[in-house]
């Protein structure tokens, strides 16, 4: 562990509109130690660019740009521009996946970690701008002039350098308690063939959604709901993972109609949502699952949580009984909860039980949204 001069980052939200643009850096929270991995002390590199998350872009945004500057020395460490307005996440160490890097004062088109001769005053800013830059290296002044709204985020680095990640994480045990029985669900109960397909899901942010009530099933949801297969949905989740919307794919075994299956997964403050599905088998295109479940309550990871699992129709087959698939529905109908035969009584087919096993990192501070703090 090396002793370093302190490095400071300002934490400011500049609020030009009613719905302020916001910025978070999950790699290190505000007023926490900045690890060496993001500075010039990173082993074998000039430092990792941190993970960035933002939201609430104003109307008229044509692209985003990111500036990382040492205001004490007026030294530019990083410039990233022409980020598509649909992007709200930059994966750690992967800025070129979402934008174009301009020249820093190091003379390089890449992130350059802070390494001041004395105390540094660093500011990370995301700009929502009203243009797409034709230049391959727009100046900071040009980016600021085109800015509709800006948000900045910061953290403190003490003399004690530290390699830990500070993102707020929780590890959970998830238990699928299947309870599809002939007493609660007697209509056309399929007897010994009743079961649930292998579990498949993901931890994600809003960009990583895999299904929603009222939405149209993807090919992966169709395969899962009709056959119990997971290959297409696994690929869809992995594609969103590579683009930053998903942090991890979560898979589990299939289950009998009355059974219990356990899996473990980790959620993060940058990807706090959980979705998972399993086919009701046999059936035309019916399944149970959860979508976009936030395991935080008032910003803190829940200790224990139980979700009832009701049946859904994927809207991809016309069949109306367990062993009658029917024809393909073309075009597909929206996904909807089944409230008629063979599940008219509103009794769930099981539960997902979430048991928090551990927590790490720091609960993020509130972001200032009204002027300067």
Secondary structure as GFF3:
##gff-version 3
##sequence-region A 1 373
A	DSSP	beta_strand	7	9	.	.	.	ID=ss1
A	DSSP	beta_strand	22	24	.	.	.	ID=ss2
A	DSSP	three_ten_helix	36	38	.	.	.	ID=ss3
A	DSSP	beta_strand	52	55	.	.	.	ID=ss4
A	DSSP	beta_strand	63	70	.	.	.	ID=ss5
A	DSSP	beta_strand	75	84	.	.	.	ID=ss6
A	DSSP	beta_strand	89	90	.	.	.	ID=ss7
A	DSSP	three_ten_helix	95	97	.	.	.	ID=ss8
A	DSSP	beta_strand	100	101	.	.	.	ID=ss9
A	DSSP	beta_strand	120	129	.	.	.	ID=ss10
A	DSSP	alpha_helix	140	145	.	.	.	ID=ss11
A	DSSP	beta_strand	147	153	.	.	.	ID=ss12
A	DSSP	beta_strand	156	157	.	.	.	ID=ss13
A	DSSP	beta_strand	169	179	.	.	.	ID=ss14
A	DSSP	three_ten_helix	191	193	.	.	.	ID=ss15
A	DSSP	beta_strand	195	196	.	.	.	ID=ss16
A	DSSP	beta_strand	199	204	.	.	.	ID=ss17
A	DSSP	three_ten_helix	206	208	.	.	.	ID=ss18
A	DSSP	alpha_helix	219	227	.	.	.	ID=ss19
A	DSSP	alpha_helix	231	243	.	.	.	ID=ss20
A	DSSP	beta_strand	246	252	.	.	.	ID=ss21
A	DSSP	beta_strand	255	256	.	.	.	ID=ss22
A	DSSP	beta_strand	258	268	.	.	.	ID=ss23
A	DSSP	beta_strand	273	281	.	.	.	ID=ss24
A	DSSP	beta_strand	286	294	.	.	.	ID=ss25
A	DSSP	beta_strand	296	297	.	.	.	ID=ss26
A	DSSP	beta_strand	300	301	.	.	.	ID=ss27
A	DSSP	beta_strand	304	309	.	.	.	ID=ss28
A	DSSP	beta_strand	312	313	.	.	.	ID=ss29
A	DSSP	beta_strand	336	337	.	.	.	ID=ss30
A	DSSP	beta_strand	350	360	.	.	.	ID=ss31
###
